[in-house]
Amino acid sequence: MNNELKEAERFSTISIELRKRMPKFTKLQLYTPMVALSYIDLLRGHLGKAEARLREALGVREEVYGPDDRESARTGLLFAAIGNVLLHAGRFDEAKSHYVRAYHQLCDTGGNSYVEVGHVCYKLAQIYAQSDDLAAALGSIERAVTIYDQYQYFTAEHSRALFVKAQILRKLGEGARAENDFAESVELRKKVLSDKAVNEEGLRIEDFDKLIQIEVR
């Protein structure tokens, strides 16, 4: 993994240098490699560096378009990425604030069924559940489930969201609904694993996380 990260870092740095040489270069063109480098920092546990890179990229957009622009979904994706870093750092209130900003920006730019909205709703459900705001958690995770259900390529995310929904429903005392959602989450997980034998007993959120790309976990 370390060698892979070094290679990814090298190519991202090269990408930045090449972009700077382009005719009519603007800092907006550094969005993709800056985000890539922030993910590398996140994987290495360098949360401060990851946050700084993302805030720098966000600052560039704010200089051009103003705060909370609706020019494209990229600003919303930056809010969400910063939220992910803050969540890893245990800064839950700040993370929630950034996810809420991401939610509104992404709905406006990508539409209410945009898959990135589903990712943000999943993260908000995590935070609400952690603070025992189960009604808000259920609302957020149900939205995520509805969005993922519309995409055939996000089965792993759909499976995980249903698993979390089942956990929330159990806490709310809705056992029958919880069992239905849990059963569906297991069936979807089997599809992701190509119908390999899946032990339903003792499944944990980590068993679903490992099937999902790092920036969405």
N, C-alpha and C positions, 0 to 999 in steps of 0.2 A: 504493500500500500504506500509506503513512504517514497519508493522510487517512482510510483505512478503519480503521486502528488508533486514530486519534483519536476517530472516531465510536463504535467499540466501547468504548473507555475511557469516553467520556461516558455511554453508555447503562448501562454496568456501574455507574458511580458513581451515576447516578440510581436504579438498582435498589436499591443499598445504602440510599440515603436513604429511599426508599419503604418498604422492608422495616422500617426502624427505626421507622416511624410506625404499623406494624401493631399491633393489639391483642395483648397478651401476647407481644410481641416477645422473641425470644431470639437470641443470637449464632449459634446453629446455623443460623438462617435466612439467614445471609450466605454460606453455603457456595458457592452457584453463582456469584454475582458475584465473590467473592474468587478462585475458581479461574479465572474468565474473565480477571480482571486479571493473574493470574500468567502466563497464556498470552501476553497482550499484552507483558508484561515480557520473557518468553522470546524472543518474536519480535524485540523491540528490542535484545536482547543484554544486558538488565539482569538478569543472573542472580542477583545478590544480592537485589534487590527481589523477584524471582519466588520465590526460596526463602523469604524472610521472610514473604511473604503466605501461602504454603502451610503453613509451620510455625505461623503464627498460627491458621489454620483448623484444623490438627491439634490445637493446644493447646486450642481451644474444645471439641472433641470429647472430648479427654482429661479436661478438667475435669468434663464431664457424665457420661461413660461409663467413664472410666479408660483406661489405656494398652491398645493392641491390642484394642479392643472388637470385638465381633461383632454390634453393633446393626444395622449395614447395611454395604453395600459401600463407602460413602463414605470410611471410614478407609483401606481398602486402596487406593482410587483416589488418596487423598492421598499415601500412601507411594510409589505408582508415579509420581505427578507430581513429587514431590521427587526421586525417583531420576532422572527425565528431566533435571531441572535440573542435578543433580550430574554426570550423564553428559556433558552439554554443557560443564560446567566442567572436565572431565577428572579428576574425583574418583571414580575407578572403584571403589575399595573401598567407599566410602560409598554409592555408587549401588547396588552389588551388595547391600549390607546392606538397603537400603530396598526393593529389588525382591524380595528373599527374604521380607521381612515382608509386602509386598503380595501375593505369591504365596499364602502361607498364609492371609491374611485373606480374600482374594477367593475362594479355593477353599471356605473355610468359609461364606462369606455368599452367594456366587453360584453355587457348584457347580464341579466339576472341568472342566466344558465351557464355562464362562462365557467369553465372548470376551475380556474384560479379562485373564483368566488367560493367554490366548494372547499378548496384547500383552506381558505381563510376561515370559513365557517367551522371546519373541523378543529382548527387551532383555538377558536373562540370557545367552542364546546369544552375543550380540555381545561381552559382557564376558568370558565364558569363552574364546571364540575369540581375543580379543586377548591373553589371558594364556597362550595355547597349551594350555589344558585342553580338548583337542578332544573327549574322551569326554563331558565335561559339556556342552560346546557342542552336540554332536550330540543328546544326550538332551533338552536344552531346546528345540532347534529342531524336533525330531520331535514334541514335545508341541504346539508352536505350530501345526505343519502339521496335525496331527490335529484340533485345535480349529477352525481356520479352515475346514477341509474340511466342517464341519457347518453353516456359515453361507453362504447364497447372496449376502449383501451385503458380504462381506469378501474378494472375489476378488483385489483388489489386494494385500492383506496376505498372502493365501495364496500368490500368485505370488512375492512378495518372500521369504517364508519358504522356499519351495522353492529359490529362487536361492541363498540363503545356505546352505541344507542341501547343495546341490550343491558349493559352495565348500569346505565342511568335509569332505565326503566325498572330494574331490580331494586335500586335504591328508592324509587318512588312507589314501590309495592305493586307494580304492575307485572306480575310474574308471567302471565300467559303471553302478553305481548313481547316480553323480554325473551322468552323461549323461542318464539317464532323468528325474531330478528337474529338470535344467536344461531339457530339452525340455518338460516339463509346465509349468514356470514361464513359458516363452515363450508357450505356448498360452494360458495364463490371462491373461497380459499382453495378448495380442491381443484377448481378450474385453473387457478393461477399456477398450482403445483402440478398441472397436467395429470390430474386424477391419481396422483401418488397417494398411498395410504396416509390418512391424516388422523392423528390421535386427538379426539375432541376433548378428552379429559385434561384439565390443567392448562388449557390454552391461556396465554397471557398477551397483553398488548404488544410485547416485544416480538412475539411470533408473527404478528401482522406487520410490524414496523420493518422487519428485515426484508420484506418483499417489495418495499417501496423505496424509490430513489431518495437520496439523502436530503435534498433541499425541501422535500415535502413531508419528511418525517416529523 
